[in-house]
Amino acid sequence: MDEENAVDSSLTALLVRGSQLNRAELASRLTTISDTLRSIPPQSAEIRNPVLRNDLNGKFATWCQLRARAYSSLIAGVAQSLRLPWSSGPSLPERQAVVILRTTTAQWNALTNTLATQPGHVRLASFSDFTGILAIGTLTAQMDAAPRLQLARSIAIAAVSVSPAPFPSSQGTLEIVGTSPLVIGVSVLNGSYAQQPATITATFTASDGRSTVHRASTVLGPRRAFAFGSLAFSLRSGERGTLRIAVTGAPPTPGYQTVRVYQVHVAPTFTPPA
């Protein structure tokens, strides 16, 4: 009961004041409440036996589990509306989740009031009912419009690795030996607080028009980086061409690039004199 009511109070306060937070703060607090909710169903299951008069414990366990699902669904709905990173969507429509909270509050209060009038006059704590009376849709819309909660997607190339290591050369030029394939790795940074799909496309175009393309995709977590590795190009001795690396999925992060272009010069094979 204490955990249930703590969740109700915490979620209500968060929804009312959420527009004052930024995306990372809001997601962190929703996650904390969600973690508490996960412990309620297994704890409730433990009190089903032995069965008490009027199946008091069984009903309490069932209602706790229903309420935990309703709260979890409301939280997931808020996260989904604000495009926050979340593992799953709501399992119930918002209206149904609210009805569960209001109904189980009334059912538990009626049962405990009846118990209080019977011999022994046992008085049990009530479910609080703050979240159930909130205008959750209105509060979510307010948060969605709050400047600090606006989603600003961005992505960038953080670093490029080249193997074999190129010889010293001017910026934007790769002078390499021609004895092995050119293998590149690209580190991509998600600059937004949201799940961000990203696709890397690496294209080598030789001076004679031949073109080789490597493409790979992933989904980056909020503010996370991912390294695309082992993008290999077989080059010819003495070949010249252009290597273009581009990451797509969102606008560029300020101060970073989403495209890098290199002029590639492959050293000719050395043939020792007879």
Secondary structure, DSSP 8 states (H G I E B T S, - for coil): -HHHHHHHHHHHHHHHHGGGS-HHHHHHHHHHHHHHHHTHHHHHHTTS-S--GGGHHHHHHHHHHHHHHHHHHHHHHHHHHTT---SS--SS-HHHHHHHHHHHHHHHHHHHHHHHHSTT---------SGGGS-HHHHHHHHHH-GGG-----EEEEEEEEES--BS--TTEEEE-SSS-EEEEEEEEE-SSS-EEEEEEEEEEETTS-EEEEEEEEEE-TT-EEEEEEEEE---TT-EEEEEEEEESS-B-TT-BSEEEEEEEE--------
